Amino acid sequence: RAFKLLGQTDAEAALQIELEKLLQSTNTSSSRQATLRREFQGYTDLFRRYLKGEAVQSILWKKIQPLPEGTIRSYDSLPKPSASATDVRRLLNKLVVVKLNGGLGTSMGCEGPKSVISVRSDLTFLDLTVKQIEALNQEYDCRVPLVLMNSFNTHEDTLKIVQKYQHMNVKVHTFCQSRYPRINKESRLPLAQDADPETKQGEWWYPPG
């Protein structure tokens, strides 16, 4: 057991050295450096669990129980909003539409984000989403925004794509998920040689979750 713990300690120490090298390899801003450091902290915690075997434990099905009675409410039991346009607008102005936009469309013969695949009348998935929200905003004179959660694979392309919605009645926001470096199975060290997003090392990184 003591030998195993020593091996885990050595592996963690080696990982920290490599992660620090990755941090020093990037020419990004200090704020991006701080973000990377936070991401690597979460990555280290996950790596530590992997070393302890927690990441591969079987699910203990006996511990999984149904939700307590009444936890899930049926739609019909919810209070009905007022038919007043003012009340509807007030409620809609509390709404935010969030869409996962991290997947690539390579398996469907598309280069770039999956959301830009044409699906109807030359409109893409993203076009249809924006048009639906715009119709809602126009009908009720509200300001429902669209938030796109990108991955490092789709972020740059998406920033260019959403520019065409600037003059539509929908505010589009974007943010990029974290990214973790893949590790070599034998050495248990990161495959990535640097953390600069400008270098094309997509296969060496993955979005957590």
Secondary structure, 3 states (H helix, E strand, C coil): CHHHHHHHHHHHHHHHHHHHHHHHHCCCCHHHHHHHHHHHHHHHHHHHHHHHCHHHCCCCHHHCCCCCCCCCCCHHHCCCCCCCHHHHHHHHCCCCEEEEECCECHHHCCCCEHHHCEEECCEEHHHHHHHHHHHHHHHHCCCCCEEEEECCCCHHHHHHHHHHHCCCCCCEEEEECCCEECECCCCCCECCCCCCCCCCCHHHEECCC
